[in-house]
């Protein structure tokens, strides 16, 4: 049976920046150098992100130069440094990969904390204000969007009946907390950028790769794997951040209109997370209902309650304490803020 996630009903393709600065007085044009997501994430880039910035750039008061991250050779892990320095005005940021420079930010999407997308959305909403404040303080950046790629699941090679069979396997990960969760399962984490994973799986450098079902399908991972493990480890929360100096060039009315426009962009990204990954799971595993992705015939692992309980135990025993210690070294209020926001939403507490 296909694994179903709740669907939201937000139409794709609606005007994202419509009304921005409409009716206002002519003002000096503000240039925006924008770095978008990886081009391989075609649904996110081609159906939502690129059209949004094209429309934004059509306004009288804004000019946009948009490039995907890989098109100009920008490393995902360097995003926070690039936005702080003003090298770019707006960036699409994979928060877990960039969190080496600020562990607190990874707290929005720690591996094993949220059991489903609804729970992840509650966590995002709970921490949004504190996240923005820390982002401004540490990186001179303004939070514009927060959204997930979707449930991060495993594309593997080999016979796997439950998470115990992951022991000894090399698993591609991309966040520190995901590494700790995978280690707790007895596997060896291998950190790779998305663009490197296909060849790594093909050549046996890794046995499994973690990504969203849709992203893996778009990246053709089912060509080089045979088993799909539908256990959400995290949700690859992303964001669009704007350099704070750039943000402050806009007047109050423009900032309000920009906030509304980026809010519509965020809603469409959440819609993709809910809807397309459900379709991708069906396509990856040869089930009925496949319509928006390429069809494959991977074996689908049934995840039993014991596997989920094991992940929850590893999260409490290994993921949260290590993250809290690392985060507190840079930010003394880290644990307190997390407990009051994400932890409260998730029903979890980190002991201080």
Secondary structure, 3 states (H helix, E strand, C coil): CCCCCCCCCCCCCCCCCCCCCCCCCCCCCEEEEEEECCCCCHHHHHHHHHHHHHHHHCCCCEEEEEEECHHHCCCHHHHHHHHHHCCCCEEEEEHHHHHHHCHHHHHHHCCCCCCCHHHHHHHHHHHHHHHHHHHHHHHCEEEEEEEECCCEEEEECCCCCCHHHHCCCEEEECCHHHHHHHHHCCCEEEECCHHHHHHHHHCCCCCEEEEEHHHHHHCCHHHCCCEEECCCCCCCEEEEEEEHHHHCCCCHHHHHHHHHHHHHHHHHHHHHHHHHHHHHHHHHCCCCCCCCCCCCCCEEECCCHHHHHHHHHHHHHHHHHHHHHHHHHHCCCHHHHHHHHHHHHHCCCCCC
